Amino acid sequence: MRLLLILPLLVAATVHGDDDWTRFRGNDGTGVGNDHPQLPLRWSATENVEWQTPVSGWGWSGPVVVGESVYLTTVVADLENESPRSGLYLGQGVREPASGEHHWLVLCFDLNTGRVRWQHEAHRGRPTVPRHPKSTYAAETTASDGERIYVLFGDLGLFCYSLDGELLWQHDIEPMKTFFDYGAAASPVVHDGQVFVVYDNLVKSWIAAFDAETGKENWRQERNESHSWATPLVWQHEQRTELVVPGRIRNRSYSLNGELLWEFDGRMSSLVIPSPFVAHGLCYIASGYVGDSHRPVFAVRPGGSGDLLDQHKDDYSMNEHIAWYQPTASSYNPSQIVCGEYLYTLYDRGFLTCHNAITGEEIYGKKRFAPQGAFTASPWSYNDHLFCLSEEGRTYAVPAGPEFSIVHTSELNELCLASPAVVGKRLLIRTASQLYSITKTTSQSPDADSP
């Protein structure tokens, strides 16, 4: 795909608002969008499309929105390489770095029109590490504090831009060998003047905090982990604010100064991918590699310290800081979501389950989507509905509640692995080649979304 040369255009600085979508899975990492009457339950490549804009290259980073601007990353190669693909990959990575010169790009679009406002080339060169066969060199979703954009290319570097595209600082990251050469994927998070980055690999894993304004490294802690790609969570509760990071060996929580607050061995699955989030005052931590017998979900209460299993290492239910535990309830790639009192788990192979989010009780077991699909993107919700986007570009709309049904399926007919964004009246979906803004059209009747 050709590199498009686009002149930068100025964007007015914007204060972070309620309708912004500032990180992977939204401002709080839950995937739950604000309700809006113009958000549709169905769409297609032409129906309920406000605008669509082509995106060159490859990337599975999700859209981030601040004010009237949408931020996205992509990597464009001068030579043709093996394209990301859907379906099963049998544990094999792309074992050699891609060939040819690559361009790591940061893009800014106008939220109202889809017009490209500016484009910046963060780096140019040949990749030094391979990647997962489904992934790209732009896997990480950017993050924003409403003042700046923080762009992570996980095996390359952390870049900070003003909202109008000026490079303010960058911090190079030494690339490391990862499990099966899958590469990095955890997205950055920003809170209270610090940008947090986790890089688990086979050589020297770490978590670090960088000053949001200057890029100065405030602290760094080594991690005894190697098989995790989950985006960390800033958990704010009455006792304190902490940084929760899952891991195959230990689930851990750090203070904002990098001190270890608590940890526990959850006997997590071989690969840890779902990202933690909070609902009903509980922090949900999960991992579910499809080949493992133990695919746990934990609902953790706030206020823990030290080893949470110090007294009861073989019985999770005996610990006061673990509200509930399910041994085989986690998905592999998609993160879970809570709608009301229900916790939903979207499985890669096309199933959905529902548990009581507060007690862990199963509401319904695996329900298969039809037509069948494969899933990597995490689910999202608005207007009392849950939405699940398959790798084939099909979205299933499921009413939130204790009964499973599919009220609509929406087809974009293109490879989709990026998690969408919900901002005001718009749903933003990234496909392999397009960025869509989806909203109810003015010509649509008020009851057009009724089942």
KARAKA-V678810 format. One line per field, one symbol per residue. phi: phi as a letter, one per 30 degrees, with the letter a starting at -180 (. if undefined). A space follows every 50 residues. Layout:
phi=???
This chain:
phi=.ddccbddbdbddbdebdddbcaeijeciciccddaddddcbaadbdhcd abbdbdibacdddbbbicbccababccdcdbddebcidbhiccddbedci dcbdcccbcdddbidddabbddablcecbdaddccbdbcdddbbcicbcc cccecblcbcbddcjddcabbdcddbdcehhdidadddbbahibccbcbc adcadabbbcdddcidddabbdbdbabbbdddbdccbddacbccbdaddb dbbcddcjddcaaadchddebcbecdabahicccbbaaeddcdcbdbccc ddjdaiddcecbdcbdddcdccdabbdbccddcdddbcciccccbccecj bbbbbddcciddcbddcddbddbcbbdddbbahibcbbcdddjccccbdd ldccaccabbcchaebbdddbbbhdcccbccdbbccccaddddddecdcd d
